[in-house]
Amino acid sequence: MITLTSEQEMLRRTAREFAEREIVPVVAQIEAAPHDAIVPWDLCQPLFTKGAELGFTSLLVPEAYGGLGLSCTELVLVMEELGAADVSIPANYFNLTATLNLLVARAATDEQKQRLLAHLGEGRPMLFSGALSEPNIAGSDLFCPTPDPSIGVQSAAHRQGNEYIITGHKSAFVTNAGIADAYFVMARTDFDVPVGQGMTMFYVPAETPGLSFGARTEMIGWKAAHHTEIYLDEVCVPAANRIGEEGQAGQIFAGVPEVAIGLAACYVGLARAAYELALDYARQRVSWGEPIIQHQAVALKLADMMVDVQSARLMVWDAAHAAEHDPFTAATLKSPAAKTFAVDVAIRTAQKAVEILGGYGITKEYQAGKFLNDAWIGYSCDFTRDVLRLGMVDFL
Ligand SMILES: Cc1cc2nc3c(=O)[nH]c(=O)nc-3n(C[C@H](O)[C@H](O)[C@H](O)COP(=O)(O)OP(=O)(O)OC[C@H]3O[C@@H](n4cnc5c(N)ncnc54)[C@H](O)[C@@H]3O)c2cc1C
């Protein structure tokens, strides 16, 4: 049996209350507005600051660097609660930033940790972004093993003395591009080896000259999120901002399975919310003289939804446990499995909610349709379902 400590229960309650009080009203406003009428970050920034003050972005960072020094289990408890209110806010703002803070704590030098994590101790929240993919060249093939230099990331970083000059173009899907305070940019420092071995990671503050952004990408869901292309035009980065050694960017990212595990937890939250909406509706809506939950066709769907949500949650908790105790298995198998399964569960749970709500399932009055659109976005973010499963094969 899995039991949570009283501290974990309290953190979960704090996250749930935060989600209901801060996220729900903001998301309602964002969902009601046309894409071009608002910049969602304008509405989300205040709640991001409040969440950061509660520790949602510093959970995983050791106390010595201003974090809470907690584990991936606490991360997934928080992300599920926030994800039940809206998946895009925790996935994009809280989980990504929390896990990039962890990346620094894990992969950076002591000097870099002191400098790049100083904001945590100073109570000055920073929003982060990871810029990897490139349009039509580097999506699924980011870590392609083929030693053809034309495959994968083409953004290039050339060393000049104590600096690197980066030139390139990142895809329209880069999360938080245009609004982040700093970017973790992957660029090629070696074109003679397969892309996965030739990429280097750089910490690039948002105000660095040469960095510019496209228009906000309009997506079918994740309305509270912000994604754009990034243009890097001779962006000059001090060598002191290179994270890890040259060629290590892939390894460094792979060393933070918490990114995908936290994302999976956000999707458990979505699936739970879809199930609860459908259950509530099925108890109230009467057809043929009785609540529709009394019709077996509906009841069985609800039972399946409950089983799916609980299975996905346990898988995420297991992956979170592995992240602490067996990072290799977490990185190679348990995090891709948890992310894949949680998104699958979110998609089918949201679809069943649409079905159970009948005509109301596709109205904007209810959230079932929003859940389904938001769920589908999980399919391809942080690698597609198929590519994640192919990546697992060598470790089965
Ligand atoms: C919401 C969202 C957020 C994102 N956030 C970020 C971010 O913060 N930073 C960032 O850098 N990128 C981000 N991305 C980009 C993301 O990593 C890529 O979209 C993803 O890896 C898929 O790449 P692609 O879109 O180029 O699809 P493609 O690579 O073109 O894939 C198209 C189809 O082909 C399949 N396919 C491709 N190659 C293979 C193969 N070798 N074997 C089998 N099937 C294959 C895929 O599974 C897919 O079905 C985000 C994407 C989304 C949707």
The ligand as a MOL file (V3000), in Angstrom:
LIG
                    3D

  0  0  0     0  0            999 V3000
M  V30 BEGIN CTAB
M  V30 COUNTS 53 58 0 0 0
M  V30 BEGIN ATOM
M  V30 1 C 2.8420 21.1580 -27.2550 0
M  V30 2 C 4.2490 20.9630 -27.6750 0
M  V30 3 C 5.2470 21.4880 -26.8840 0
M  V30 4 C 6.5750 21.3710 -27.2930 0
M  V30 5 N 7.5630 21.9590 -26.5450 0
M  V30 6 C 8.8160 21.9720 -27.0110 0
M  V30 7 C 9.8280 22.6820 -26.2870 0
M  V30 8 O 9.6010 23.2390 -25.2130 0
M  V30 9 N 11.0680 22.7170 -26.8270 0
M  V30 10 C 11.3810 22.1220 -28.0040 0
M  V30 11 O 12.5070 22.2180 -28.4270 0
M  V30 12 N 10.4320 21.4390 -28.7100 0
M  V30 13 C 9.1740 21.3580 -28.2340 0
M  V30 14 N 8.2120 20.6450 -28.9230 0
M  V30 15 C 8.5790 19.9580 -30.1610 0
M  V30 16 C 8.4730 18.4550 -30.0170 0
M  V30 17 O 9.5920 17.9260 -29.3440 0
M  V30 18 C 8.2980 17.8560 -31.4050 0
M  V30 19 O 7.1150 18.3830 -31.9650 0
M  V30 20 C 8.1890 16.3570 -31.3600 0
M  V30 21 O 9.4040 15.8040 -30.9680 0
M  V30 22 C 7.7570 15.7990 -32.7050 0
M  V30 23 O 8.5230 16.3370 -33.7160 0
M  V30 24 P 7.8160 16.8480 -35.0710 0
M  V30 25 O 6.7040 17.7270 -34.6870 0
M  V30 26 O 8.8830 17.4040 -35.9320 0
M  V30 27 O 7.2160 15.5550 -35.7010 0
M  V30 28 P 7.9560 14.5680 -36.7220 0
M  V30 29 O 9.3080 14.2510 -36.1970 0
M  V30 30 O 7.8620 15.1490 -38.0800 0
M  V30 31 O 7.0550 13.2910 -36.6280 0
M  V30 32 C 5.9130 13.1030 -37.4820 0
M  V30 33 C 5.3920 11.6780 -37.2810 0
M  V30 34 O 6.3880 10.7280 -37.7010 0
M  V30 35 C 6.6860 9.8370 -36.6400 0
M  V30 36 N 8.1320 9.5360 -36.6900 0
M  V30 37 C 9.1550 10.4190 -36.9220 0
M  V30 38 N 10.3190 9.7830 -36.8700 0
M  V30 39 C 10.0710 8.4870 -36.6040 0
M  V30 40 C 10.8880 7.3320 -36.4300 0
M  V30 41 N 12.2180 7.4020 -36.4890 0
M  V30 42 N 10.2670 6.1590 -36.1990 0
M  V30 43 C 8.9190 6.0910 -36.1100 0
M  V30 44 N 8.0870 7.1530 -36.2450 0
M  V30 45 C 8.6670 8.3190 -36.4960 0
M  V30 46 C 6.3120 10.5730 -35.3610 0
M  V30 47 O 6.0170 9.6680 -34.3010 0
M  V30 48 C 5.0870 11.3390 -35.8150 0
M  V30 49 O 3.9730 10.5190 -35.7580 0
M  V30 50 C 6.8960 20.6880 -28.5090 0
M  V30 51 C 5.8840 20.1390 -29.2680 0
M  V30 52 C 4.5780 20.2570 -28.8610 0
M  V30 53 C 3.4850 19.6670 -29.7160 0
M  V30 END ATOM
M  V30 BEGIN BOND
M  V30 1 1 1 2
M  V30 2 1 2 3
M  V30 3 2 2 52
M  V30 4 2 3 4
M  V30 5 1 4 5
M  V30 6 1 4 50
M  V30 7 2 5 6
M  V30 8 1 6 7
M  V30 9 1 6 13
M  V30 10 2 7 8
M  V30 11 1 7 9
M  V30 12 1 9 10
M  V30 13 2 10 11
M  V30 14 1 10 12
M  V30 15 2 12 13
M  V30 16 1 13 14
M  V30 17 1 14 15
M  V30 18 1 14 50
M  V30 19 1 15 16
M  V30 20 1 16 17
M  V30 21 1 16 18
M  V30 22 1 18 19
M  V30 23 1 18 20
M  V30 24 1 20 21
M  V30 25 1 20 22
M  V30 26 1 22 23
M  V30 27 1 23 24
M  V30 28 2 24 25
M  V30 29 1 24 26
M  V30 30 1 24 27
M  V30 31 1 27 28
M  V30 32 2 28 29
M  V30 33 1 28 30
M  V30 34 1 28 31
M  V30 35 1 31 32
M  V30 36 1 32 33
M  V30 37 1 33 34
M  V30 38 1 33 48
M  V30 39 1 34 35
M  V30 40 1 35 36
M  V30 41 1 35 46
M  V30 42 1 36 37
M  V30 43 1 36 45
M  V30 44 2 37 38
M  V30 45 1 38 39
M  V30 46 1 39 40
M  V30 47 2 39 45
M  V30 48 1 40 41
M  V30 49 2 40 42
M  V30 50 1 42 43
M  V30 51 2 43 44
M  V30 52 1 44 45
M  V30 53 1 46 47
M  V30 54 1 46 48
M  V30 55 1 48 49
M  V30 56 2 50 51
M  V30 57 1 51 52
M  V30 58 1 52 53
M  V30 END BOND
M  V30 END CTAB
M  END
